Amino acid sequence: TAATTPPVLDAINSLSDSTGAGAPELLNFAVRAGGVAHQLGITGQAAAVFGSRLIELGRPPEIAGRAFSTLASRLADAENQPKRAQAAFAALGFDVAELGRLTREDGTEGIMTFLRAVAQAENPLGALSQTIGMEFASLLFTSTFSIDAYMDWFFAKPDHAHAMRWHRRMTQYLQHLSLSYREEQEPPP
């Protein structure tokens, strides 16, 4: 019954109904990212929202789970990252000890605070590459500009028709951002 369904399963069901991430992919993501999420106090619902955004960008759940876990782990351990990463965190305005503490105490807030700073950076992809690593920088870059709105949308619980309109607009916007950024980065012929 709905009264006994764990909130994370309700979230996965809702996200699979209103986003491009299906329930099997979200469950796969949850299995892969759940341990780190649990350690950092990130609710299953919030992790599922992150996962749906990453999966929706075309990545398989295995990659999305590793990207999320890497992001969360590196932020939680910011003060122990290599000097180059610490300098990049500082360039984004962070005290690495404070960022690590924030993420360990409230993983969702630590991640959101970091992604907001990256979105404001002069070179967001470079900032992600230097702090989190090149392996997941492009995937996280694309989600950086929408995760706040995505979280607001999900937790506001709008009606399904509104959710689908919002989802289409956000997807179009992200595709435009991604194409614009690629055009800027490609060397002239």
C-alpha positions as CSV (number, residue, x, y, z in Angstrom):
1,T,0.0,0.0,0.0
2,A,1.0,3.6,-0.4
3,A,1.2,4.0,3.4
4,T,3.9,1.4,3.6
5,T,5.9,2.2,0.4
6,P,9.3,3.6,1.3
7,P,9.7,7.2,0.3
8,V,12.6,6.4,-2.1
9,L,10.4,4.0,-4.0
10,D,7.7,6.6,-4.3
11,A,10.4,9.0,-5.6
12,I,11.6,6.5,-8.1
13,N,8.1,5.8,-9.3
14,S,7.3,9.6,-9.6
15,L,10.6,10.3,-11.4
16,S,10.1,7.4,-13.8
17,D,6.6,8.7,-14.7
18,S,7.8,12.3,-15.3
19,T,11.4,12.2,-16.5
20,G,13.4,10.3,-19.1
21,A,14.9,8.0,-16.4
22,G,13.0,4.7,-16.0
23,A,12.4,2.9,-12.7
24,P,14.9,0.0,-13.5
25,E,17.7,2.5,-14.2
26,L,16.9,4.5,-11.1
27,L,16.9,1.4,-9.0
28,N,20.3,0.4,-10.5
29,F,21.6,4.0,-9.7
30,A,20.2,3.7,-6.1
31,V,22.0,0.5,-5.5
32,R,25.3,2.0,-6.8
33,A,25.1,5.4,-5.1
34,G,23.1,4.5,-2.0
35,G,26.0,3.7,0.3
36,V,27.7,7.1,-0.2
37,A,24.4,8.9,-0.1
38,H,23.5,7.2,3.2
39,Q,26.9,8.0,4.7
40,L,26.4,11.7,3.9
41,G,22.8,11.9,5.1
42,I,21.4,12.3,1.6
43,T,17.9,11.1,1.4
44,G,16.9,8.4,-1.0
45,Q,14.6,10.9,-2.7
46,A,17.3,13.5,-3.2
47,A,19.7,10.9,-4.5
48,A,17.1,9.6,-6.9
49,V,16.6,13.2,-8.2
50,F,20.3,13.5,-8.8
51,G,20.3,10.1,-10.5
52,S,17.4,10.9,-12.7
53,R,19.1,14.0,-14.0
54,L,22.3,12.2,-14.7
55,I,20.6,9.2,-16.4
56,E,18.3,11.5,-18.4
57,L,21.5,13.1,-19.9
58,G,22.1,9.8,-21.6
59,R,24.4,8.0,-19.2
60,P,23.9,4.5,-18.0
61,P,23.1,4.0,-14.3
62,E,26.5,2.6,-13.7
63,I,28.2,5.8,-14.8
64,A,25.7,8.0,-13.2
65,G,26.1,6.2,-9.9
66,R,29.9,6.4,-10.1
67,A,29.7,10.1,-11.0
68,F,27.4,10.9,-8.1
69,S,29.5,8.8,-5.6
70,T,32.8,10.4,-6.8
71,L,31.3,13.9,-6.5
72,A,29.9,13.3,-3.0
73,S,33.1,11.6,-1.8
74,R,35.5,14.2,-3.1
75,L,33.5,17.0,-1.6
76,A,33.2,15.2,1.7
77,D,37.0,14.8,1.7
78,A,37.8,18.1,0.1
79,E,40.6,18.9,2.6
80,N,42.4,15.7,1.7
81,Q,42.3,16.2,-2.1
82,P,45.5,16.9,-4.1
83,K,46.8,20.5,-3.8
84,R,45.6,21.3,-7.4
85,A,42.1,20.3,-6.5
86,Q,42.3,22.3,-3.2
87,A,43.4,25.4,-5.2
88,A,40.5,24.9,-7.6
89,F,38.1,24.7,-4.6
90,A,39.6,27.9,-3.2
91,A,39.2,29.6,-6.6
92,L,35.5,28.8,-6.4
93,G,35.4,30.6,-3.0
94,F,35.5,27.5,-0.7
95,D,37.5,26.9,2.4
96,V,38.2,23.1,1.8
97,A,37.8,22.2,5.5
98,E,34.4,24.0,5.6
99,L,33.2,22.4,2.4
100,G,34.3,18.9,3.6
101,R,32.5,19.5,7.0
102,L,29.3,20.8,5.3
103,T,29.2,17.8,2.9
104,R,29.8,15.3,5.7
105,E,27.1,17.0,7.9
106,D,24.5,17.6,5.1
107,G,25.5,15.9,1.8
108,T,22.7,17.4,-0.2
109,E,23.6,20.9,0.9
110,G,27.3,20.4,0.3
111,I,26.7,19.1,-3.2
112,M,24.2,21.8,-4.1
113,T,26.4,24.6,-2.7
114,F,29.3,23.3,-4.7
115,L,27.3,23.0,-7.9
116,R,25.9,26.5,-7.5
117,A,29.4,27.8,-7.2
118,V,30.5,25.9,-10.3
119,A,27.5,27.3,-12.3
120,Q,28.8,30.8,-11.5
121,A,32.4,30.0,-12.4
122,E,34.0,31.6,-15.4
123,N,35.0,28.1,-16.7
124,P,32.6,25.6,-15.1
125,L,33.9,22.6,-17.0
126,G,37.4,23.4,-16.0
127,A,36.4,23.9,-12.3
128,L,34.7,20.5,-12.3
129,S,37.7,18.9,-14.1
130,Q,40.1,20.3,-11.5
131,T,38.0,19.5,-8.4
132,I,36.2,16.3,-9.2
133,G,38.3,14.9,-12.1
134,M,38.1,14.7,-15.8
135,E,36.3,11.4,-15.9
136,F,32.9,12.9,-14.8
137,A,33.4,16.6,-15.5
138,S,31.3,16.8,-18.7
139,L,28.4,14.8,-17.2
140,L,28.4,16.9,-14.0
141,F,28.8,20.1,-16.1
142,T,25.6,19.5,-18.0
143,S,23.6,18.8,-14.8
144,T,25.1,21.8,-12.9
145,F,22.9,24.3,-14.5
146,S,19.6,22.5,-13.8
147,I,19.9,20.6,-10.6
148,D,18.5,23.4,-8.4
149,A,15.4,23.7,-10.5
150,Y,15.1,20.0,-10.8
151,M,15.2,19.6,-7.0
152,D,12.7,22.4,-6.6
153,W,10.4,20.9,-9.2
154,F,10.5,17.4,-7.6
155,F,10.0,18.4,-4.0
156,A,7.2,21.0,-4.9
157,K,5.2,18.0,-6.3
158,P,3.5,19.8,-9.2
159,D,0.8,18.1,-11.2
160,H,1.9,15.7,-13.9
161,A,1.0,17.9,-16.9
162,H,3.0,20.8,-15.4
163,A,5.9,18.5,-14.7
164,M,6.0,17.3,-18.3
165,R,6.0,20.9,-19.6
166,W,8.7,21.9,-17.2
167,H,10.7,18.8,-18.1
168,R,10.5,19.5,-21.9
169,R,11.5,23.2,-21.4
170,M,14.5,22.2,-19.1
171,T,15.6,19.5,-21.6
172,Q,15.5,22.0,-24.5
173,Y,17.4,24.5,-22.4
174,L,20.1,22.0,-21.4
175,Q,20.5,20.8,-25.0
176,H,21.0,24.5,-26.1
177,L,23.6,25.1,-23.3
178,S,25.5,21.9,-24.2
179,L,25.6,22.8,-27.9
180,S,26.6,26.4,-27.2
181,Y,29.4,25.2,-24.9
182,R,30.7,22.6,-27.4
183,E,30.8,25.3,-30.1
184,E,32.8,27.6,-27.9
185,Q,35.3,24.8,-27.0
186,E,35.8,23.4,-30.6
187,P,38.8,24.8,-32.4
188,P,38.1,26.7,-35.6
189,P,38.5,24.5,-38.8
